[in-house]
Amino acid sequence: MNEVTRLCELEAECRLRALSEPGKKWYWLAQAAKYQVQASQKIAFRFEKPATARTAEVKLKLWSHHRDERRSMEALPLERRTG
């Protein structure tokens, strides 16, 4: 959690610099946004559940490899080929 705290401190410092340096206001606000996103990602990663049998990656591996008739590619009729 120390890293999240440090990222939040950096965000606050950047916002203060944006106020004190009007010429570089947008640069410092962009830096603050970057630190805010990084902190949010660290917090979200901490609470993320470990991979289970219900995750998309596992489901994809278990996906049926049989031909799916819904995806068949048929030639278009002549009247629809010209566009």
Secondary structure, 3 states (H helix, E strand, C coil): CHHHHHHHHHHHHHHHHHHHCHHHHHHHHHHHHHHHHHHHHHHHHHCCCCCCCCCHHHHHHHCCCCCCHHHCCCCCCHHHHCC
